[in-house]
């Protein structure tokens, strides 16, 4: 069974974003996982204030459904 791969030439369709193009503000991405990873990395480096700010931003704007969880993660940083 053969599989085919389609290669898109950006010069022929300039409306397609390149992987390096930043997503627009209305792009529905699951960025909560990436931000949690960032906060964990900052916490491991001892940058607890920055990590807390990321957790706060998660709870206030990016993942409000789990705002309580992000507040819990933020409080864990000072414990």
Biotite code that builds the C-alpha atoms (Angstrom):
import biotite.structure as struc

atoms = struc.array([
    struc.Atom([0.000, 0.000, 0.000], chain_id="A", res_id=1, res_name="UNK", atom_name="CA", element="C"),
    struc.Atom([1.470, 3.308, -1.062], chain_id="A", res_id=2, res_name="UNK", atom_name="CA", element="C"),
    struc.Atom([1.101, 6.556, 0.819], chain_id="A", res_id=3, res_name="UNK", atom_name="CA", element="C"),
    struc.Atom([1.571, 9.891, -0.813], chain_id="A", res_id=4, res_name="UNK", atom_name="CA", element="C"),
    struc.Atom([2.906, 13.071, 0.722], chain_id="A", res_id=5, res_name="UNK", atom_name="CA", element="C"),
    struc.Atom([1.762, 16.447, -0.519], chain_id="A", res_id=6, res_name="UNK", atom_name="CA", element="C"),
    struc.Atom([4.333, 19.211, -0.427], chain_id="A", res_id=7, res_name="UNK", atom_name="CA", element="C"),
    struc.Atom([2.913, 22.726, -0.404], chain_id="A", res_id=8, res_name="UNK", atom_name="CA", element="C"),
    struc.Atom([4.938, 25.474, -2.000], chain_id="A", res_id=9, res_name="UNK", atom_name="CA", element="C"),
    struc.Atom([4.524, 28.620, 0.125], chain_id="A", res_id=10, res_name="UNK", atom_name="CA", element="C"),
    struc.Atom([5.182, 30.816, -2.902], chain_id="A", res_id=11, res_name="UNK", atom_name="CA", element="C"),
    struc.Atom([2.120, 29.362, -4.638], chain_id="A", res_id=12, res_name="UNK", atom_name="CA", element="C"),
    struc.Atom([-0.225, 29.788, -1.648], chain_id="A", res_id=13, res_name="UNK", atom_name="CA", element="C"),
    struc.Atom([0.956, 32.684, 0.523], chain_id="A", res_id=14, res_name="UNK", atom_name="CA", element="C"),
    struc.Atom([-2.088, 32.394, 2.829], chain_id="A", res_id=15, res_name="UNK", atom_name="CA", element="C"),
    struc.Atom([-0.783, 29.213, 4.424], chain_id="A", res_id=16, res_name="UNK", atom_name="CA", element="C"),
    struc.Atom([1.180, 29.989, 7.585], chain_id="A", res_id=17, res_name="UNK", atom_name="CA", element="C"),
    struc.Atom([4.684, 28.696, 8.003], chain_id="A", res_id=18, res_name="UNK", atom_name="CA", element="C"),
    struc.Atom([5.434, 26.777, 11.205], chain_id="A", res_id=19, res_name="UNK", atom_name="CA", element="C"),
    struc.Atom([7.565, 29.695, 12.365], chain_id="A", res_id=20, res_name="UNK", atom_name="CA", element="C"),
    struc.Atom([4.696, 32.187, 11.999], chain_id="A", res_id=21, res_name="UNK", atom_name="CA", element="C"),
    struc.Atom([3.322, 33.082, 15.445], chain_id="A", res_id=22, res_name="UNK", atom_name="CA", element="C"),
    struc.Atom([-0.318, 32.108, 15.985], chain_id="A", res_id=23, res_name="UNK", atom_name="CA", element="C"),
    struc.Atom([-2.847, 34.898, 16.013], chain_id="A", res_id=24, res_name="UNK", atom_name="CA", element="C"),
    struc.Atom([-4.682, 35.791, 19.207], chain_id="A", res_id=25, res_name="UNK", atom_name="CA", element="C"),
    struc.Atom([-7.835, 33.989, 18.121], chain_id="A", res_id=26, res_name="UNK", atom_name="CA", element="C"),
    struc.Atom([-6.112, 30.701, 17.293], chain_id="A", res_id=27, res_name="UNK", atom_name="CA", element="C"),
    struc.Atom([-7.644, 27.938, 19.445], chain_id="A", res_id=28, res_name="UNK", atom_name="CA", element="C"),
    struc.Atom([-4.566, 26.093, 20.613], chain_id="A", res_id=29, res_name="UNK", atom_name="CA", element="C"),
    struc.Atom([-4.173, 23.897, 23.685], chain_id="A", res_id=30, res_name="UNK", atom_name="CA", element="C"),
    struc.Atom([-1.517, 26.226, 25.018], chain_id="A", res_id=31, res_name="UNK", atom_name="CA", element="C"),
    struc.Atom([-2.304, 25.455, 28.641], chain_id="A", res_id=32, res_name="UNK", atom_name="CA", element="C"),
    struc.Atom([-0.011, 22.425, 28.420], chain_id="A", res_id=33, res_name="UNK", atom_name="CA", element="C"),
    struc.Atom([2.834, 24.514, 27.024], chain_id="A", res_id=34, res_name="UNK", atom_name="CA", element="C"),
    struc.Atom([2.346, 27.213, 29.643], chain_id="A", res_id=35, res_name="UNK", atom_name="CA", element="C"),
    struc.Atom([2.252, 24.641, 32.435], chain_id="A", res_id=36, res_name="UNK", atom_name="CA", element="C"),
    struc.Atom([5.518, 23.202, 31.092], chain_id="A", res_id=37, res_name="UNK", atom_name="CA", element="C"),
    struc.Atom([7.003, 26.709, 31.044], chain_id="A", res_id=38, res_name="UNK", atom_name="CA", element="C"),
    struc.Atom([5.897, 27.358, 34.627], chain_id="A", res_id=39, res_name="UNK", atom_name="CA", element="C"),
    struc.Atom([7.340, 24.041, 35.788], chain_id="A", res_id=40, res_name="UNK", atom_name="CA", element="C"),
    struc.Atom([10.645, 24.808, 34.066], chain_id="A", res_id=41, res_name="UNK", atom_name="CA", element="C"),
    struc.Atom([10.764, 28.258, 35.666], chain_id="A", res_id=42, res_name="UNK", atom_name="CA", element="C"),
    struc.Atom([10.021, 26.749, 39.082], chain_id="A", res_id=43, res_name="UNK", atom_name="CA", element="C"),
    struc.Atom([12.843, 24.214, 38.662], chain_id="A", res_id=44, res_name="UNK", atom_name="CA", element="C"),
    struc.Atom([15.204, 27.099, 37.899], chain_id="A", res_id=45, res_name="UNK", atom_name="CA", element="C"),
    struc.Atom([14.148, 28.815, 41.117], chain_id="A", res_id=46, res_name="UNK", atom_name="CA", element="C"),
    struc.Atom([12.199, 31.543, 39.334], chain_id="A", res_id=47, res_name="UNK", atom_name="CA", element="C"),
    struc.Atom([9.090, 31.085, 41.450], chain_id="A", res_id=48, res_name="UNK", atom_name="CA", element="C"),
    struc.Atom([7.747, 34.601, 40.901], chain_id="A", res_id=49, res_name="UNK", atom_name="CA", element="C"),
    struc.Atom([7.748, 34.130, 37.122], chain_id="A", res_id=50, res_name="UNK", atom_name="CA", element="C"),
    struc.Atom([6.271, 30.638, 37.443], chain_id="A", res_id=51, res_name="UNK", atom_name="CA", element="C"),
    struc.Atom([3.533, 31.993, 39.694], chain_id="A", res_id=52, res_name="UNK", atom_name="CA", element="C"),
    struc.Atom([2.725, 34.662, 37.126], chain_id="A", res_id=53, res_name="UNK", atom_name="CA", element="C"),
    struc.Atom([2.350, 31.991, 34.439], chain_id="A", res_id=54, res_name="UNK", atom_name="CA", element="C"),
    struc.Atom([0.024, 29.934, 36.660], chain_id="A", res_id=55, res_name="UNK", atom_name="CA", element="C"),
    struc.Atom([-1.975, 33.089, 37.403], chain_id="A", res_id=56, res_name="UNK", atom_name="CA", element="C"),
    struc.Atom([-2.284, 33.881, 33.702], chain_id="A", res_id=57, res_name="UNK", atom_name="CA", element="C"),
    struc.Atom([-3.434, 30.329, 33.062], chain_id="A", res_id=58, res_name="UNK", atom_name="CA", element="C"),
    struc.Atom([-6.217, 30.655, 35.615], chain_id="A", res_id=59, res_name="UNK", atom_name="CA", element="C"),
    struc.Atom([-7.309, 34.129, 34.563], chain_id="A", res_id=60, res_name="UNK", atom_name="CA", element="C"),
    struc.Atom([-7.280, 33.959, 30.791], chain_id="A", res_id=61, res_name="UNK", atom_name="CA", element="C"),
    struc.Atom([-6.087, 30.762, 29.121], chain_id="A", res_id=62, res_name="UNK", atom_name="CA", element="C"),
    struc.Atom([-7.721, 27.971, 31.131], chain_id="A", res_id=63, res_name="UNK", atom_name="CA", element="C"),
    struc.Atom([-10.378, 29.498, 33.353], chain_id="A", res_id=64, res_name="UNK", atom_name="CA", element="C"),
    struc.Atom([-12.191, 26.183, 33.726], chain_id="A", res_id=65, res_name="UNK", atom_name="CA", element="C"),
    struc.Atom([-9.356, 24.953, 35.940], chain_id="A", res_id=66, res_name="UNK", atom_name="CA", element="C"),
    struc.Atom([-8.689, 28.275, 37.684], chain_id="A", res_id=67, res_name="UNK", atom_name="CA", element="C"),
    struc.Atom([-8.775, 26.566, 41.079], chain_id="A", res_id=68, res_name="UNK", atom_name="CA", element="C"),
    struc.Atom([-6.151, 24.068, 39.992], chain_id="A", res_id=69, res_name="UNK", atom_name="CA", element="C"),
    struc.Atom([-3.846, 26.800, 38.693], chain_id="A", res_id=70, res_name="UNK", atom_name="CA", element="C"),
    struc.Atom([-4.256, 28.713, 41.959], chain_id="A", res_id=71, res_name="UNK", atom_name="CA", element="C"),
    struc.Atom([-3.339, 25.496, 43.811], chain_id="A", res_id=72, res_name="UNK", atom_name="CA", element="C"),
    struc.Atom([-0.226, 25.091, 41.628], chain_id="A", res_id=73, res_name="UNK", atom_name="CA", element="C"),
    struc.Atom([0.711, 28.716, 42.305], chain_id="A", res_id=74, res_name="UNK", atom_name="CA", element="C"),
    struc.Atom([0.360, 28.226, 46.073], chain_id="A", res_id=75, res_name="UNK", atom_name="CA", element="C"),
    struc.Atom([2.525, 25.096, 45.877], chain_id="A", res_id=76, res_name="UNK", atom_name="CA", element="C"),
    struc.Atom([5.438, 27.256, 44.755], chain_id="A", res_id=77, res_name="UNK", atom_name="CA", element="C"),
    struc.Atom([5.696, 28.989, 48.135], chain_id="A", res_id=78, res_name="UNK", atom_name="CA", element="C"),
    struc.Atom([5.031, 25.886, 50.218], chain_id="A", res_id=79, res_name="UNK", atom_name="CA", element="C"),
])
